[in-house]
Amino acid sequence: MLRRVRRFLPSPAMVVALTALVMSLTGSAYALVITGKTIRNNSVTGRDIHNRSLTGNDLRKDSVGGGSIKESTLGIVPSSFVSVGSFRHAVVNAGGQLVRGRDVSSSARADEGVYQVIFNGDVRNCVYVASIGNPTADTPPPGEVSVGSLASNVNGVEVRTRMNGNLQNRPFHLIVSC
């Protein structure tokens, strides 16, 4: 009886052949699934990422900051309300020299107590606010200041500083809001 049962058992070669046949007819695939949890920190480098293959949706919000960007590769941002901001300003000493400012082309003293501050854009439809003030943290000298558009240049503001009603050289701070 043992002989009859053994007669129906396939040989090892037949088992291998049948397995190979089944695998080739049905196909088999093994997929490697990579998730964020399986990637070690700092294992993906810039060489692993193709240009323009990542979009804003691929990155977590606020995950790339200014420290991650090589600033020397950035180009010049075109002027706009957002990039320039709505405020331009100038701090000018009593001699008419610009000490610091934003979006200022030049400043000069035109006459005793009369200054011209030229900005990088049209400031005709803007608001001008000025105050007597030192360029440093010292207490400003007493005086009065008045501002207006510069008739000869649409980018300019004329500033007049006075003491007791007379034009006198005084340092000032100027804000232009557009």
C-alpha positions, 0 to 999 in steps of 0.5 A, spaced: 500 500 500 505 504 501 507 503 494 501 505 491 501 512 495 508 513 493 506 512 486 502 519 486 507 523 490 511 528 485 518 527 485 522 533 487 524 535 480 517 535 478 515 540 484 520 545 482 518 545 475 511 546 477 512 552 482 516 555 476 510 554 471 505 557 476 510 563 478 511 564 470 504 564 469 501 568 475 507 573 475 510 575 482 512 582 484 515 585 490 514 592 492 518 596 496 514 601 500 518 607 502 515 612 507 517 618 511 518 614 517 523 609 513 528 615 511 533 617 516 534 624 517 539 627 512 540 621 508 536 625 502 541 630 499 540 635 493 543 630 488 537 625 490 532 630 488 531 632 481 530 640 479 523 642 479 520 635 482 518 638 489 512 643 489 509 647 495 505 641 497 510 636 498 513 640 503 510 641 510 508 648 512 514 653 515 519 647 514 524 651 509 526 657 513 531 663 511 537 659 514 536 653 508 536 658 502 543 659 499 542 667 499 547 668 493 543 664 488 537 668 489 536 674 484 534 681 485 526 681 487 523 686 482 520 692 486 513 692 488 508 694 494 510 688 497 517 687 496 519 695 497 513 696 503 509 701 504 514 706 508 520 709 505 524 713 510 530 717 511 534 719 517 538 726 515 544 729 519 544 737 520 549 737 514 544 734 509 548 727 509 543 721 509 545 717 515 540 711 514 534 710 510 530 705 506 529 706 498 533 713 498 537 715 492 540 721 495 539 727 500 542 734 500 542 741 504 539 746 498 540 752 503 540 754 510 535 749 513 532 747 506 533 739 505 531 735 499 530 728 499 530 723 493 527 716 493 527 711 488 520 712 486 514 717 485 512 719 492 507 725 489 501 721 492 504 719 498 504 722 506 510 725 509 511 725 516 518 728 519 520 730 526 527 733 528 531 728 531 538 726 531 541 720 527 543 717 534 540 716 540 541 723 543 535 727 545 534 731 539 535 739 539 529 743 539 526 746 533 520 745 528 520 741 521 515 742 515 515 737 509 512 738 502 513 735 495 519 737 491 516 741 485 522 739 480 522 732 482 516 727 483 521 722 487 523 728 492 521 731 498 523 738 501 524 738 508 525 745 512 527 746 519 526 752 523 528 754 530 524 760 533 521 761 526 528 762 522 530 757 518 536 753 521 540 747 520 537 741 524 537 733 523 531 730 522 527 723 521 522 723 515 517 717 513 514 717 506 507 712 506 504 711 500 
